[in-house]
Amino acid sequence: MTELAKLPVTVITGFLGAGKTTLIRELMQNPGGKRLAVVVNEFGDVGVDGEILKSCAIPDCPAENIMELSNGCICCTVADDFIPTIEALMALEPRPDHILIETSGLALPKPLLKAFDWPDIRSKITVDGVIALADAEAVAAGRFAPDVAAVDAQRQADDSIDHETPLSEVFEDQISCADIVLLTKPDLAGPEGVAKAKAVIASEAPRPVPVIEVAEGAVDPRVILGLEAAAEDDMDARPSHHDDHGEHEHDDFDSIVVDLPELSDPQTLVRAIETLAKAHNILRVKGYAAVAGKPMRLLVQAVGARVRHQFDRPWAADEARQGRLVVIAEHDDIDREVIEAALGAVPQPAG
């Protein structure tokens, strides 16, 4: 197989809630004439992102071209999950023109790039590019500032911050590995926030990279597909905090799945999530809920205390009208009893 025949792969990375699924959904609807395949790496036990994407399937990206990896961070399960999934996608008929990989918000992109050096796929696959999504409002707020003094000053000014967070390293590694950075939700950050976010990204990136403002995932596929970066051969230009010790631990994060009874009012759930995020440092909530009297399923996605919800599809005839949410937080902040009580969870049987 010649170099020109290699199947291009785009790695889409970014912090929790940065808009990766929204971007992929937009690319699926507007693929620029390419037949796409998608790999979704979930963090948690419910395939929410995969379900969202499969509900958007079109002939150029049918449901069978969308595969989920739910056994942990993609960069830690390469041999068991990732390689067989890529091989299965390459065996599809007709063969995809391009594969999109949505990493977990906790994934480091560099170990994933190293997986493309595996003998089984190196001659068949090339990393067309790494796309990092960054939430403009979050970056502008200084949550991932590379300046240690600035981080210390922020900690002293905010009594709720009493420990170092590994999220900053995840963010920095994603920016360092990127070929293009998409600055999402610029409307929430405003012009001043966008300018601040761009300055932070420029200071963090080890080399000049384009930074593009993107709202609701709307970006011309010609801008981010077809970069021909061959990132697997360009590792030295993509430094990582973990270059010297290879592995990274996810013990700092945990997730639980919460089953919900049918709701009478979605705003009750929204307020509960907002309260949890503020009081217990919940990073991410995503899933779905059933609302009494409504034939459509309510899709729920939250980043911290920012909650978005919409009806996405009718409940299937064979589905139980019961909600499920994945709640993600740093390990010390996960208290199942508190979270379930706040969300009004379905009681679990004893034992």
N, C-alpha and C positions, 0 to 999 in steps of 0.2 A: 504494500500500500504506500503510495507516494505521499510526500508532505502535503500536497494540495488536496489529497483525498481524506486527510484527517478530519474527524468530526469536531467542529468547534463547540466549546463549552463556555458559558458565561457564569461566573460565580457571583452571586448577589448576596452581599453581606451587610451588616448594619445592626445597630443596637435594637433591643426590644422595642417594638412599636414604631420603628422609623418609617415603615411603609413598604416593606419588601413585598408582601403579598399583594398589595394594591398595585405596585409596579408590574408584577408578573401578570396579574389579571389584565392590566392594560395592554401588555405585550401580546398576551394570548388573543385579545380582541383585535389588535392591530399589529400583526406579525411581520409586516413588510414583505409579504410573499413567501416567507419561510415556513416550513413545517416544523413546529416546535415540539420538544418534549421537556418535561419539568420534573425535577427531583425536589421534594419538600422534606426538610429535616425538622421534625417537631421536637420541642422540649416539653414533655408532659405526655399524658396517656391518651389524649383525645385528638384525633386528626382533624382539628378545626380548619387549619390552613388548607389542607388537602381537600376538604369538603368544599370550601369556598371556591377553590380553583376548579374543581371538577364540575361545579354548578355553572361555570363559565365556559365549559368545553365547546369548541367549534371544530369544523372539519380539519382546519390546519393545526389544531392541537386537541385531538379527541381525548376522552377520559382515560383510555388505556395508555396514553402517553404521559400520564401524571402518576408518579410513584412517590410513596411516602417512606421515610426512614424514621421510625419512632423509638428506636432502641438506644437513644442517647445521642450526644453530640456527634455530628458527622465526622469531625476530625479525630474522634477517638474510636470509631468503629469501622475504619476503612476496609480492613480485610473481610470482616464478617458481613457487612451490609453494603458499603458503597461500591466496591468493585463489581459484585454480582448485579447490582442495580444498573450500573452503567452498561455492563455487558448485555443485560436484558433489553435495554433501550436501543442499543446498537443492532440488536437482532430483530427489531420490529420491521414489519413490512406494511407499507413503505417505510424506509429508513428516515428518521428525523434529519432535518437540515441543520438543526442547532439545538443544544440542550441548555436549559436554564437550571441552575442549582440554587435554591433558596436555603441558605444556611440558617441554623438556629441563631438567635440573637446573642448566644453565648459562645458561638464557634469562633475559633481563630482561623483565619483563612490560610495562613502559611502551611500548617500541617496538611491541610487539604490539597494545596498545590503540590506538595511533595508526593501525594498519592498518585499523581499523574505520571510519576516516574516508574510506576510499577510495570514490570515487563509485559503483563497481560494486556495493558491498554496503552502503553506509551506510544506504540507505532500507529495507534488508531485514533487517538484523541489529542486535541490541543486546547489549552486554556486561552480562549479568544480574548478574555479580559476579566478583571475583577472590578465589580461595581460596588462601591460602598455608599450606603444611604445614611445620612446624618440628619437628625431632627434639628432644624434651625433654631427653634426656641430653646431646646435643651442645651445645645452647644453654646448659644449666646449667653445662657445663664451661668456658664462657667463650670458646669458639672464635670467636664473632662479637660480642664485646663492643664497643660503640660508643665506649667511653672509651679514648682513645689511651694514656693513662698506664697503664691496666690491661693493654692489649695489650703495651706495652713491658715491663711487669713480668713478664708471662707469658713473653715471649721470653727475657728474662734468666734466668728460672728453668728454662727448658727448653732444653738444649743442642742439641736436634734442630731447633729453629726458628731459622733463620738468614736468613730473608727475609720480606718482606711478602707476604701472600697475597691474591689478588684475590677469593677466596671470600667474604671478609667483606663486600665491596661487593655482591656478588650477593645475599647473604642480606639485607642492609639494604634493597636496592632492592625485593626481593620483599615484605618486611614493609611497606615504605612504600606499596606499591601495593594492599595487601590490603583487602578488606571484612570478611573473617573470617579468623582464624588458627586452624588446627587443630594442637594440640600432640600429636604422636604419640609412641607408645611410653612413656606415662607410667609404666608399671610398671617399666621399666628405670631411670628417673630417680628414682623414689621421691618421696614428698611434698615433701621438702626441695628436690630437684632441680626438680620441677614449679614450686614457688614461685619459685625462682631464675630459671627460664626465663621465667615470666610477667613477672617484673620487668624482664628484659632486653628482652623484646618491647614492654612498655609504654614503656620509655625510648626505643626505636627508632622506634615508630610515630608518624607526624606528627599523628595524630588518634586519639581513642579507638576501638579496634576490639575486638569480642568475641574472646576466646580460649577455645577449647573443647578439653578433653582427649578424645582419640579413640584407642581401641585397636583394632588390626587393621582400620581403615577403617570401623568400625561407627558410622555417624551417620545420624540421621533425615534423609532427603532434603529434608524441609520446612524444615530448618534452613539448608541451604546452596544450595538451588535456589529460584528465585522471589524473589530479593532485589530485583530491579528497580532495580539501582544505576545503570544507564546510565553505566557507568564511562568510556565513550568521550567523554562530555560533562563529565567531572569530573577532567580531567587535572591541573589546577593543585593539587588537593588530594593528589596522589600524586607527591611529589618524588622525583627520581632523582639519583644521583651523575653521571649521564651527560646531564643536561638541557642542559648548555652545549656539549657536543661530540657529541651525537647518537649516534654509532656506539660500539660497544664491541668490543674485540678478543678473540678466543678463542685467540690464539697461546700463552696461558699454559697451555692444556690440550691434551692429545693423547689419542688412544685407539688401541689395536691390537686385532686379532681373533686369537685363539689357537685353533687346531684341536687337539682332544685325542683320543688313542686311547681305546679302551674301558678303563674302570677296574676294578680288582679290589676296591678298597675306597674308598668315598667319603671316609672320614676322612683318607686320604692327601692328597686334593685340598684338603680343608678346612684341614689343617695347612699346606700349601704356600701357600694364599692368606693365612692368618694371618701367616706368616713374611714373605711379600712385602710385606704392608701395613705391617708394623712396620719392616722394613729399608729399604724403598724408597718409602715415602709413597704407596702406591697408594690412591686415593680410593674407587674403586668397581669391583666385578667383577660381571658378570651374564651369564647364559647357561645352558647345559645340558650334561649329560654322560651318557654311556652307562655302565652298570654291568654287568659280566659276570654272566650268569645272571638278570638282572632284565628283565622285559618292558616296564617303565615307564621313561620318560625322567626323569632327575634334574634338577630345576630348581635353579639355584644363584644366590644373590644375596648380595652382601657389601657392607657399608659399612665401609671401613677393615678392621680385623681382626675385625669382627663378621660371621660367616658364617651364613647360613640356607640350608637345602636341604630339598627334599621331592620325592617322585615326583609328577609332575603329570598325565601322560597316557601311554598306550601308544605305543610306536614304531609308525609307519605301515609298512605292508609295503614301500613303495617308498623308505623313508628309509635312508640309511647310518647305522649305529650308531656315530656319531662325535660327540663333543662340540664345542661352540664357545663361547668366552667372549669378551666385550668387556671389556677392561681400560682404565680411565680414570685418568689421573694428571696432575699438572702437567707441563708440557712437559719440564722438565729431569730429571724422575724416570722418564720412559718409556725403558727400555732393553730393546728387543725380545729380544735374546739372553738377558739375565738372566731376564726374565719367562718366556720359553719354556722355558728350562732348568729353572726352578723348578717350572713346572706340568707338565713332561713332555710338551711339545707334540709333535705329529706333525711329523717333519722335512719341510721344504719342499724341492722340487726346486731344484737350482742354477740360477741365472739367472732 
